[in-house]
């Protein structure tokens, strides 16, 4: 079993559960190093709400913030997502093998 740090995985999956946070990650994936205000522009929520979402993403290790003068820039961090993908891959293999066994049984049935 892939035994990643359970608390880290919990935080990653909790952070990914929200569509606003996923949208923030998608924007950073497309253009890394955006300022908080640039990230907030297209969203229909307030700047303080965006900051709270960034707090969750940063707490999960998915985003790193860096202050340069008066501007705070955000960048994507891949390691926690890679850990989550490794955890999911194990279950993908399990379900693929289980469904393959089921298909073989159904094909053999009279």
PyMOL commands that set and color helices and strands:
alter all, ss='L'
color gray80, all
select helices_A, chain A and resi 6-16+19-30+36-41+47-59+79-108
alter helices_A, ss='H'
color red, helices_A
select strands_A, chain A and resi 34-35+63-68+71-76
alter strands_A, ss='S'
color yellow, strands_A
deselect
rebuild
show_as cartoon
